[in-house]
């Protein structure tokens, strides 16, 4: 049951990262066509948004990786303790 939730969380994180990418592109597009916007603010939104997506997505996947590594370490420690 636990594996189901962990794999579901991984899929949910993938969906969230894709939605964040779409939001950055839409935000840059709306910045470009707005009266106070233009090309330079739109490029700024793309750069800042891309950086945000990479950082947030990386942290979310890092947390899942830490969970996986902790699980593997615990299993290896149990095997060592049993003598094999």
Phi, psi and omega per residue, in radians:
X1 nan -0.665 -3.128
X2 -1.118 -0.701 3.123
X3 -1.093 -0.601 3.093
X4 -1.057 -0.795 -3.110
X5 -1.206 -0.660 3.125
X6 -1.166 -0.763 3.124
X7 -1.190 -0.607 3.073
X8 -1.150 -0.676 3.095
X9 -1.115 -0.689 3.118
X10 -1.109 -0.729 3.092
X11 -1.159 -0.682 3.112
X12 -1.137 -0.691 3.096
X13 -1.104 -0.701 3.105
X14 -1.064 -0.759 3.123
X15 -1.125 -0.726 -3.134
X16 -1.121 -0.724 3.133
X17 -1.133 -0.721 3.103
X18 -1.115 -0.744 3.108
X19 -1.125 -0.637 3.100
X20 -1.146 -0.681 3.091
X21 -1.094 -0.773 3.116
X22 -1.096 -0.708 3.133
X23 -1.107 -0.657 3.118
X24 -1.143 -0.773 -3.141
X25 -1.138 -0.760 3.120
X26 -1.139 -0.706 3.112
X27 -1.106 -0.695 3.101
X28 -1.181 -0.692 3.102
X29 -1.124 -0.736 3.125
X30 -1.227 -0.550 3.065
X31 -1.159 -0.628 -3.103
X32 -1.215 -0.607 -3.086
X33 -1.661 -0.089 3.131
X34 -1.318 2.683 -3.115
X35 -1.092 -0.595 3.139
X36 -1.548 -0.058 -3.065
X37 -1.625 -2.590 -3.124
X38 2.656 -2.961 -3.096
X39 -1.210 -0.811 -3.088
X40 -1.117 -0.799 3.069
X41 -1.101 -0.608 3.116
X42 -1.142 -0.696 3.091
X43 -1.147 -0.654 3.079
X44 -1.096 -0.718 3.090
X45 -1.127 -0.718 3.112
X46 -1.090 -0.765 -3.116
X47 -1.188 -0.880 -3.115
X48 -1.143 -0.726 3.128
X49 -1.153 -0.702 3.113
X50 -1.122 -0.732 3.092
X51 -1.071 -0.747 3.123
X52 -1.097 -0.784 -3.135
X53 -1.104 -0.755 -3.134
X54 -1.119 -0.770 -3.130
X55 -1.157 -0.827 -3.105
X56 -1.194 -0.785 3.108
X57 -1.094 -0.722 3.108
X58 -1.090 -0.730 3.127
X59 -1.160 -0.711 3.135
X60 -1.119 -0.763 3.102
X61 -1.216 -0.551 3.075
X62 -1.103 -0.729 3.126
X63 -1.109 -0.689 3.071
X64 -1.146 -0.658 3.109
X65 -1.145 -0.680 3.097
X66 -1.089 -0.729 3.103
X67 -1.056 -0.793 -3.122
X68 -1.131 -0.753 3.138
X69 -1.148 -0.672 3.108
X70 -1.120 -0.719 3.126
X71 -1.113 -0.791 3.137
X72 -1.140 -0.665 3.117
X73 -1.135 -0.725 3.120
X74 -1.123 -0.715 3.118
X75 -1.140 -0.721 3.116
X76 -1.144 -0.671 3.114
X77 -1.137 -0.695 3.103
X78 -1.138 -0.690 3.107
X79 -1.127 -0.698 3.117
X80 -1.148 -0.672 -3.114
X81 -1.189 -0.494 3.132
X82 -1.471 -0.145 3.058
X83 1.569 0.449 -3.140
X84 -2.847 nan nan
